[in-house]
Amino acid sequence: MAKFQLIVSDPKSKTSKAASLEGTKAQALVGKSIGEEVDGKLLGLGNVKLRITGGTDKDGVPMRFDIQGAARKRAILSGGVGFKPGEDGERRRKLLRGRVVSEETLQINSVIVSGAEAPAAPVEAAKN
């Protein structure tokens, strides 16, 4: 059975919260990939839409959006997720995990896309 640490970032309040998912709630994320949107009701988080932005596996290997599948692969990188070059033109072969969430994934990063907004205060008419 899958068990995840879900990190939910809120761009409006610029905060993030962690939640542990186990059982059927965690199974709702297996097979989803980076960039997909997930309903928060399936995860027990209320009326929000979440977009998966990344994650890591049990060994800390990061997920990368441009690698197919869920397996670990060694890719030559010149920057981006998983590698920060020290010099111009530097490239390295790094171990990365694909974009699909699997049983080996431990942490999933996500951002709130919509929902759970407080209703706006009514605008009072000008008194003239």
Backbone torsions as a table, in degrees:
resi	resn	phi	psi	omega
1	MET	NA	140.5	-177.1
2	ALA	-76.5	148.5	176.1
3	LYS	-142.4	122.6	-176.0
4	PHE	-125.4	154.6	167.2
5	GLN	-105.1	112.7	-177.4
6	LEU	-99.6	121.5	176.8
7	ILE	-102.0	119.4	-177.6
8	VAL	-111.2	118.5	179.1
9	SER	-102.1	138.4	176.9
10	ASP	-110.7	109.4	-176.9
11	PRO	-68.3	-22.7	-179.2
12	LYS	-74.2	-47.1	-179.7
13	SER	-92.5	-4.4	179.5
14	LYS	55.7	43.4	176.9
15	THR	-127.2	164.7	174.7
16	SER	-138.6	149.7	179.9
17	LYS	-133.2	148.6	179.3
18	ALA	-106.0	143.2	176.9
19	ALA	-140.9	141.3	176.9
20	SER	-94.9	133.6	178.9
21	LEU	-119.6	131.2	177.3
22	GLU	-136.3	160.2	173.9
23	GLY	68.5	-133.8	-174.8
24	THR	-68.0	-30.7	177.3
25	LYS	-64.8	-39.6	178.8
26	ALA	-71.9	-36.3	-179.6
27	GLN	-63.4	-24.3	179.0
28	ALA	-65.5	-22.6	-178.9
29	LEU	-93.6	-19.4	-178.9
30	VAL	-65.2	128.9	-178.8
31	GLY	95.9	-13.1	176.4
32	LYS	-78.2	155.9	-179.3
33	SER	-123.4	169.3	-179.8
34	ILE	-61.1	132.3	-179.3
35	GLY	100.3	-17.5	179.7
36	GLU	-77.9	150.9	177.5
37	GLU	-101.2	141.9	-176.8
38	VAL	-126.8	140.8	177.2
39	ASP	-76.4	130.5	-179.0
40	GLY	-66.9	-22.7	178.8
41	LYS	-63.8	-35.7	178.9
42	LEU	-64.9	-27.7	-177.2
43	LEU	-98.9	-0.7	-179.5
44	GLY	76.9	27.4	-177.5
45	LEU	-107.5	6.1	177.7
46	GLY	95.1	-158.2	-172.5
47	ASN	-91.6	68.7	178.9
48	VAL	-132.6	157.8	172.1
49	LYS	-110.9	130.3	-180.0
50	LEU	-114.8	141.1	172.5
51	ARG	-109.4	128.6	178.7
52	ILE	-75.0	126.9	-176.9
53	THR	-113.7	-10.4	179.1
54	GLY	163.1	-163.2	179.3
55	GLY	164.3	-178.5	177.8
56	THR	-139.5	163.3	175.8
57	ASP	-98.2	-170.8	-174.9
58	LYS	-64.7	-21.6	180.0
59	ASP	-99.2	4.0	179.7
60	GLY	86.0	11.1	178.9
61	VAL	-76.8	123.8	-175.5
62	PRO	-75.8	152.1	173.1
63	MET	-83.5	145.8	179.1
64	ARG	-130.2	134.7	-171.8
65	PHE	-66.8	-24.4	-175.6
66	ASP	-98.5	12.3	175.3
67	ILE	-108.6	125.0	-176.5
68	GLN	-71.1	151.2	173.3
69	GLY	77.6	-162.9	-177.1
70	ALA	-119.5	-1.4	-174.9
71	ALA	-78.4	162.6	173.5
72	ARG	-80.1	137.9	178.8
73	LYS	-142.0	152.8	175.3
74	ARG	-100.0	123.0	-176.9
75	ALA	-127.7	148.7	175.3
76	ILE	-83.9	122.4	-176.8
77	LEU	-119.0	146.8	173.3
78	SER	-116.9	4.7	177.8
79	GLY	158.5	178.5	178.2
80	GLY	94.1	-156.5	-177.6
81	VAL	-62.8	124.8	175.3
82	GLY	98.6	-11.3	-178.8
83	PHE	-159.8	130.1	174.2
84	LYS	-118.9	109.3	-176.8
85	PRO	-67.2	144.4	178.2
86	GLY	-88.1	-25.0	-178.6
87	GLU	-130.1	160.9	175.6
88	ASP	-65.3	133.4	177.2
89	GLY	82.1	-0.3	-179.5
90	GLU	-70.2	136.1	176.1
91	ARG	-132.8	145.8	179.1
92	ARG	-140.9	152.9	173.0
93	ARG	-92.0	120.6	-176.4
94	LYS	-126.1	152.4	176.9
95	LEU	-84.8	126.8	-179.0
96	LEU	-135.8	163.7	175.7
97	ARG	-111.7	149.5	-178.7
98	GLY	-67.6	177.7	-172.2
99	ARG	-80.3	-10.2	-174.9
100	VAL	-92.0	134.0	177.2
101	VAL	-72.1	130.7	-179.5
102	SER	-132.3	-175.0	179.1
103	GLU	-64.9	-27.6	-178.9
104	GLU	-78.7	-13.9	179.3
105	THR	-68.2	136.5	-179.8
106	LEU	-108.3	-44.4	-177.3
107	GLN	-121.2	136.8	177.7
108	ILE	-124.2	125.9	177.2
109	ASN	-95.0	138.4	179.7
110	SER	-146.9	162.8	179.2
111	VAL	-131.2	143.9	179.1
112	ILE	-75.4	125.3	-179.9
113	VAL	-94.5	-45.2	-179.2
114	SER	-156.5	163.1	175.1
115	GLY	102.3	165.2	175.9
116	ALA	59.6	28.1	176.3
117	GLU	-85.5	144.3	176.1
118	ALA	-73.5	140.9	-180.0
119	PRO	-65.4	144.0	-178.3
120	ALA	-69.9	147.7	178.9
121	ALA	-68.9	140.9	-179.3
122	PRO	-65.8	141.9	-179.5
123	VAL	-85.3	127.2	-179.9
124	GLU	-82.1	141.2	179.0
125	ALA	-70.8	144.8	179.0
126	ALA	-68.1	137.4	-178.9
127	LYS	-97.0	107.8	178.5
128	ASN	-122.8	NA	NA
